[in-house]
Amino acid sequence: MEKSLNTICGVIIAVALIVSLIYIFLGTPINVLTVSPPHEFSSPEQILNFEVSYLWNERGLDTVFQAVVLFAALAGILSLMRKEREV
């Protein structure tokens, strides 16, 4: 019973992540995917400001989705490394 519940939960999470990814991909205009900097940068601070503003203003949903994927991968790795209970 517990195994089937885990399988069902895993399938629901996987479907939700795939639907989110498709939503992000279809909602992104093509011209946003190939953004070039509007001007030359003269300092590392300007490069950092441009990158941060691009990620959160243009690609915020993608950035959050990548964080979710990283935490899911971490949870999977930690579950593989735990000790099994003796029966």
Secondary structure by P-SEA (a helix, b strand, c coil): caaaaaaaaaaaaaaaaaaaaaaaaaaccccccccccccccccaaaaaaaaaaaaaaccaaaaaaaaaaaaaaaaaaaaaacccccc
